[in-house]
């Protein structure tokens, strides 16, 4: 299973050049094999960014969400055990969404695709791909 960080999902949707060629190929293979997921907290994070006008999605968010899922993206729901794990991550920064996403990757287990240097540099997450490559 390949798990997308929130910004990677947005980059993928936008066709943003920040998403590297290798990461894009890996993502496309995972999607084709039904193994591409996103933590449900990412949809909350995106909704908050849209509300704050820090991100623009061209269609209604519920339609956008539904279309992503219809196109094969898997939504990984937040479980209580994952929330507990997120709260117990050691030596990890305080962003709640990042904590939930990383905990989802650890619990599932899944390889996290991210360009977030704080996550990439965190030594406890071993299954990760730098999205910028």
N, C-alpha and C positions, 0 to 999 in steps of 0.2 A: 504494500500500500504506500502510495505517495501522498503526502499531506501538504497542501499549499498554505503558506502564511498569507495573511490578509492582503498585504501589498502585492504579493505574487498573483493572487487571484485577480486583483484589479489590473495589474500589468498585462496579464494574459488576455483579459477581456478587452483591453484597450489596444492591444498589439504594441505595447510600449517597448521601445528599444532597450530599456534598462534590463529587460529579461534576456539573458544570454542565450546563445544558440544551443549550447549543450543542454542547458536547463529546459529550453523549449522542446528539444527532441525527447528528453526524458519524460516530460509532462505529456507530450502527445502519445508516446508509447503507453504510459500508464492509463490515459484516457481510453485508448483503443482497446486495452485489455480489461477495462472496468475496474481499475485500481487507482483512480484519482479521487482524492477526497479533500474536504475542507471542514474544519471545526465549525460547529454551529455558531460559536462566539464571533467568528469572522463576519457573519451577516449582521450581528448587532453592531460590531465595530464599523462596518461600512455604513449602516443606517445612521450612526452617530456622526460620521464624517460628512455625509450628505446633509444632515440636519444643520450642521455647523457651517455648511457651504465650503468645506475644505476638499470636497470631492463631488464630481458631477457624474451621474449615471443618466444616460439619455432616455431611459424608459422608467416606468413606475417600478419601484424596488421589488414589489411582490411578483410582478411579471418577469423581471430580470432574474430573480431567484428561481422561479418556476422553470424558466427556459434553461438555466444552467443545469438544473437537475434533470430535465428532459433530455439534455444533450449528453448525459452520462456522468456528470459530476456527482459524487457521493457526499452527502452531508453527514458528518459524524456528530451525533448529539452529545451534549455535555452530560456526563454521568456524575453521580455523587462522588464516586471514588476518584474520578478525574479532578473534580473541584477540590477535594481534600488533598490530593497529590500536588495540585497547583499551589496550594497554600503552604506546602511543606518543602518546596524547592529550595535547596540551600545555595547560598551565594549567587542568587539570580536576582535581577533587577525587579522593581516593584510594579511594572505595568501589568494590570490584571488580565488584559486580553492576551498579551504575550505569554503570561504564566499559564493560562488555560490552553493555549495552542500547543505550547511545549509539553504540557502534561498530557494532552490528547495524543501527541506523537509518542510519548513514552508509554502510555497505557495501551495503545492500540495493538502492537507497536507499528509505527510507520516512519518512513524517511521524510523529514521536514525539508521543504524547499523554501528558503528564505534568503534575503540579502541583508537582514538585520545583523550587524556586526556583533551586537551584544549576545545574540543567540548563537551565532556562528562561533564566537570565542568561548562560549560557556562549555566547559569540559565534560559535563555530565550527559550531554546529548551527543551520542556517537553517530546516529543515523541522520545525517543532514547533507544537503546539497546547497552550494552557493548559487543563488538564482541569477547572479550577474554574470556567471560564466557560460 
